[in-house]
Amino acid sequence: MSEITAPSTDAPIDEATGVFVDHRELLFGVVYNMLGSVADTEDVLQETWLSWTARGGGAPLAGVDNPRAYLVRVAVNHALRRRATISRRRETYVGQWLPEPLVAEGEAETAEGPALRSESVSLAMLVVLESLTPLERAVFVLGEVFGYPHAEIAEVIDRSPAAVRQLAHRAREHVHARRPRYDAHPRVRREATERFVRAALGGDIAALMEVLAPDVTAWTDAGGKRKPASLRPVHGRDKVARLLTSGRGGPRNPVWRYRRVNGDDAAVLFDGDAPFAVLVLDLTPEGDRVRGIYVVANPDKLAHVPKEEA
């Protein structure tokens, strides 16, 4: 007697898997810019994948004319729900909170690297986006970063085009008031970062005073797990210089390496081959002084940072 086999359901899932993989970097970029956390972004992408493969009783592509739009909608709505979890976590966070940095593999990588993932906004901009409501942030990310028209955003977040226009207007006004449009040339940013690292590493207060703007602010996020780290932002050139040259609680085998972080030239401090801190500078419009210093040293937020090559 010949064996009777049931029709295979692998083909629809395999095809759906290929579609999801094709759009994964886009989904990562959208969700990461909404959440500022690599770990939460990966969780949301997993949730999106499960929703996608469960659709249509195991035939995800059935009736979907535009898989890209469908996947973005699912991912954005999962990300909006995830914001509530992140907000509760922030309430008990020790010290200052900064976004989780996206660090490139090595110095060879440039802005032309993984296109959509490097389309993440700068660390400084992510800090500003934290002050928006979840819907304002979703609209800003989709419209300003990824170029979605209002009509498409309305379909993604299930709001009217008029409501999306109002959300976009409020978000733009808020962002531009706190962060005027200015991007330092990569060469200028790299040179400023190198000057800063040399002065900080050598404990040269005079050199630091030269590179720091008078109204500079330093944010240090260690999650209460490393020192030195201020529990509040430090303002003013004198106080920031003293914080940076205190020399307490640093790594035993410090090694500085220059990397691209969220698409910008920045620096990573290693302890041996393990990442110890990520340093990102925000420059004045003239590009000659540092007006903002962002240091992420929480080991939980450095889990995705590539180790130093031997």
C-alpha positions as CSV (number, residue, x, y, z in Angstrom):
1,M,0.0,0.0,0.0
2,S,1.4,3.4,-0.9
3,E,1.9,5.9,1.8
4,I,-0.5,8.9,1.9
5,T,1.1,12.2,2.8
6,A,-0.6,15.4,3.8
7,P,0.1,18.5,1.7
8,S,3.2,20.4,2.9
9,T,2.7,23.7,4.7
10,D,6.4,24.4,4.5
11,A,6.3,26.2,1.2
12,P,4.1,29.2,2.3
13,I,6.2,29.6,5.5
14,D,9.5,29.4,3.6
15,E,8.3,32.0,1.2
16,A,7.0,34.2,4.0
17,T,10.4,33.8,5.8
18,G,12.2,35.1,2.7
19,V,9.9,38.2,2.6
20,F,10.5,38.9,6.3
21,V,14.3,38.6,5.9
22,D,14.2,40.9,2.9
23,H,12.5,43.6,5.1
24,R,14.2,42.9,8.4
25,E,16.8,45.7,8.2
26,L,14.0,48.2,7.4
27,L,12.0,46.9,10.4
28,F,15.0,47.1,12.7
29,G,15.7,50.7,11.7
30,V,12.1,51.8,12.2
31,V,11.7,50.0,15.6
32,Y,15.1,50.9,16.9
33,N,14.5,54.6,16.3
34,M,11.2,54.3,18.1
35,L,12.6,52.5,21.1
36,G,16.4,53.4,21.4
37,S,17.1,49.9,22.6
38,V,18.7,47.0,20.6
39,A,17.4,44.3,22.9
40,D,13.8,45.6,22.8
41,T,14.0,46.0,19.1
42,E,15.1,42.4,18.7
43,D,12.2,41.4,20.9
44,V,9.7,43.4,18.8
45,L,11.1,41.9,15.6
46,Q,10.5,38.4,17.1
47,E,6.9,39.4,18.0
48,T,6.5,40.7,14.4
49,W,7.8,37.5,13.0
50,L,5.4,35.4,15.1
51,S,2.5,37.6,14.1
52,W,3.5,37.4,10.4
53,T,3.9,33.6,10.3
54,A,0.6,33.0,12.3
55,R,-1.3,35.1,9.8
56,G,-3.7,33.3,7.5
57,G,-3.5,30.0,9.3
58,G,0.1,29.6,8.2
59,A,-0.2,31.3,4.8
60,P,1.1,34.8,5.7
61,L,1.2,36.1,2.1
62,A,-2.4,35.2,1.3
63,G,-4.3,38.4,0.6
64,V,-1.3,40.7,1.3
65,D,-0.7,43.0,-1.7
66,N,2.1,45.0,0.0
67,P,4.1,42.9,2.4
68,R,6.4,45.8,3.2
69,A,3.6,48.0,4.3
70,Y,2.0,45.2,6.3
71,L,5.2,44.3,8.1
72,V,5.9,47.9,9.0
73,R,2.4,48.3,10.4
74,V,2.7,45.2,12.5
75,A,6.2,46.1,13.8
76,V,5.3,49.7,14.6
77,N,2.2,48.7,16.6
78,H,4.2,46.1,18.5
79,A,6.8,48.8,19.2
80,L,4.1,51.2,20.5
81,R,3.0,48.6,22.9
82,R,6.6,47.9,24.0
83,R,6.9,51.6,25.0
84,A,4.8,51.0,28.1
85,T,7.2,48.3,29.3
86,I,10.2,50.6,28.6
87,S,8.6,53.4,30.5
88,R,8.0,51.2,33.6
89,R,11.6,50.1,33.4
90,R,12.8,53.7,33.3
91,E,11.0,54.5,36.5
92,T,13.4,52.3,38.5
93,Y,16.5,52.9,36.5
94,V,19.6,54.0,38.5
95,G,21.0,57.3,37.3
96,Q,20.8,58.8,33.9
97,W,19.3,56.9,31.0
98,L,20.8,57.0,27.4
99,P,19.8,55.0,24.3
100,E,21.6,51.8,23.6
101,P,24.3,52.6,21.0
102,L,24.6,51.0,17.6
103,V,28.3,50.4,17.1
104,A,29.9,49.5,13.8
105,E,32.2,46.4,13.5
106,G,35.4,48.3,12.9
107,E,37.0,51.5,11.6
108,A,36.7,50.3,8.0
109,E,33.0,50.7,8.1
110,T,31.7,54.0,6.9
111,A,28.3,55.7,6.5
112,E,27.9,53.6,3.4
113,G,27.8,50.4,5.5
114,P,24.5,48.5,6.2
115,A,22.3,51.1,4.7
116,L,19.0,50.9,6.7
117,R,20.6,50.1,10.0
118,S,22.9,53.0,9.7
119,E,19.9,55.1,9.0
120,S,19.4,55.3,12.7
121,V,19.5,58.8,14.0
122,S,22.3,60.1,16.1
123,L,22.5,59.3,19.8
124,A,21.9,63.0,20.6
125,M,18.8,63.0,18.4
126,L,17.5,59.8,20.1
127,V,17.8,61.6,23.5
128,V,15.6,64.4,22.1
129,L,13.1,61.9,20.7
130,E,12.6,60.4,24.2
131,S,10.7,63.6,25.1
132,L,8.1,63.0,22.4
133,T,4.9,61.0,23.0
134,P,5.0,57.4,21.5
135,L,2.7,58.4,18.6
136,E,4.7,61.6,17.9
137,R,7.9,59.6,17.8
138,A,6.5,57.0,15.5
139,V,5.2,59.7,13.1
140,F,8.6,61.6,13.3
141,V,10.6,58.4,12.6
142,L,8.4,57.2,9.7
143,G,8.2,60.7,8.1
144,E,11.5,62.4,8.9
145,V,13.9,59.5,8.9
146,F,12.3,57.1,6.4
147,G,10.4,59.5,4.2
148,Y,6.9,58.0,4.6
149,P,4.1,60.4,3.4
150,H,1.3,61.3,5.9
151,A,-1.2,59.1,4.1
152,E,0.9,56.0,4.5
153,I,1.7,56.8,8.1
154,A,-2.0,57.2,8.8
155,E,-2.6,53.6,7.7
156,V,0.3,52.3,9.8
157,I,-0.9,53.9,13.1
158,D,-4.6,53.8,12.3
159,R,-5.2,57.5,12.5
160,S,-6.6,60.0,10.0
161,P,-4.2,61.9,7.7
162,A,-5.2,65.1,9.5
163,A,-4.3,63.7,12.9
164,V,-0.9,62.5,11.5
165,R,-0.2,66.0,10.1
166,Q,-0.9,67.5,13.6
167,L,1.4,64.9,15.2
168,A,4.1,65.5,12.7
169,H,3.9,69.3,13.2
170,R,4.1,69.0,17.0
171,A,7.0,66.6,16.8
172,R,9.0,68.7,14.3
173,E,8.5,71.8,16.3
174,H,9.6,70.1,19.5
175,V,12.7,68.4,17.9
176,H,13.9,71.5,16.0
177,A,13.5,73.7,19.1
178,R,15.7,71.4,21.1
179,R,18.1,70.3,18.3
180,P,18.5,72.7,15.4
181,R,19.5,71.1,12.1
182,Y,23.2,70.8,12.0
183,D,25.5,67.9,11.2
184,A,29.2,68.2,11.6
185,H,31.4,67.0,8.7
186,P,32.7,63.5,9.4
187,R,36.3,64.7,9.3
188,V,35.5,67.6,11.7
189,R,33.8,65.1,14.1
190,R,36.6,62.6,13.9
191,E,39.3,65.3,14.6
192,A,37.3,66.7,17.5
193,T,36.8,63.2,19.0
194,E,40.5,62.4,18.7
195,R,41.5,65.7,20.4
196,F,39.0,65.1,23.2
197,V,40.2,61.5,23.8
198,R,43.9,62.6,23.9
199,A,43.1,65.3,26.4
200,A,40.9,63.1,28.6
201,L,43.2,60.1,28.4
202,G,46.2,62.2,29.4
203,G,44.4,64.0,32.2
204,D,45.2,67.3,30.5
205,I,42.7,69.7,32.0
206,A,44.1,72.7,30.0
207,A,43.6,70.8,26.7
208,L,40.1,69.7,27.8
209,M,39.2,73.3,28.6
210,E,40.2,74.2,25.0
211,V,38.0,71.6,23.4
212,L,35.0,72.0,25.7
213,A,32.3,74.7,25.1
214,P,31.6,76.8,28.2
215,D,28.0,75.5,28.4
216,V,29.0,71.8,27.8
217,T,26.9,69.1,29.4
218,A,27.9,65.5,30.1
219,W,25.5,62.6,30.4
220,T,26.9,59.3,31.8
221,D,24.7,56.2,31.8
222,A,26.2,53.3,33.8
223,G,22.9,52.0,35.3
224,G,24.5,52.1,38.7
225,K,27.0,49.4,37.7
226,R,30.2,51.4,37.0
227,K,32.1,54.4,38.3
228,P,32.8,57.2,37.8
229,A,29.3,58.1,36.7
230,S,27.2,61.0,37.8
231,L,23.5,60.3,38.7
232,R,22.6,63.6,37.0
233,P,23.9,65.5,34.0
234,V,27.0,67.6,34.7
235,H,26.9,71.2,33.3
236,G,29.7,73.6,32.7
237,R,33.3,73.3,31.5
238,D,35.0,73.2,34.9
239,K,32.8,70.5,36.4
240,V,32.9,68.4,33.2
241,A,36.7,68.6,33.0
242,R,37.0,67.5,36.6
243,L,34.6,64.6,36.0
244,L,36.6,63.4,33.0
245,T,40.0,63.6,34.7
246,S,39.0,62.1,38.1
247,G,40.6,58.8,37.0
248,R,38.3,56.7,39.3
249,G,36.8,53.4,38.4
250,G,38.2,53.1,34.9
251,P,39.3,49.9,33.1
252,R,42.5,48.2,34.1
253,N,43.7,47.8,30.5
254,P,42.2,50.9,28.7
255,V,42.3,50.8,24.9
256,W,40.5,53.5,22.8
257,R,39.2,52.7,19.4
258,Y,37.4,54.9,16.9
259,R,34.1,53.5,15.6
260,R,31.0,54.7,14.0
261,V,28.2,54.9,16.5
262,N,24.7,55.5,15.2
263,G,26.3,56.6,11.9
264,D,28.6,59.2,13.5
265,D,32.3,59.0,14.2
266,A,32.8,58.3,17.9
267,A,35.0,56.3,20.3
268,V,34.8,53.1,22.2
269,L,36.8,52.4,25.4
270,F,37.8,48.8,25.8
271,D,39.1,47.0,28.9
272,G,41.3,44.4,27.1
273,D,39.0,43.1,24.3
274,A,35.7,43.8,26.2
275,P,33.8,47.1,25.6
276,F,33.8,49.3,28.7
277,A,32.1,52.5,27.5
278,V,30.9,54.2,24.3
279,L,31.7,57.9,23.9
280,V,29.7,60.1,21.6
281,L,30.3,63.9,21.2
282,D,27.9,66.6,20.1
283,L,29.7,69.6,18.6
284,T,28.8,73.3,18.4
285,P,27.6,74.5,15.0
286,E,31.1,75.8,14.2
287,G,32.5,72.3,14.9
288,D,35.4,73.5,17.0
289,R,34.0,72.8,20.5
290,V,32.2,70.0,22.3
291,R,28.8,71.0,23.7
292,G,27.5,67.6,24.6
293,I,29.1,64.4,25.9
294,Y,27.2,61.1,26.0
295,V,28.9,58.2,27.8
296,V,27.2,54.8,27.8
297,A,28.9,52.5,30.3
298,N,26.1,50.2,31.4
299,P,27.4,46.7,30.6
300,D,23.9,45.6,29.7
301,K,23.7,48.2,26.9
302,L,27.2,47.2,25.6
303,A,26.2,43.5,25.0
304,H,25.8,44.1,21.3
305,V,29.1,46.1,20.9
306,P,31.6,44.0,18.9
307,K,34.7,43.0,20.9
308,E,38.1,44.4,20.2
309,E,39.9,42.4,17.5
310,A,43.0,40.6,18.7
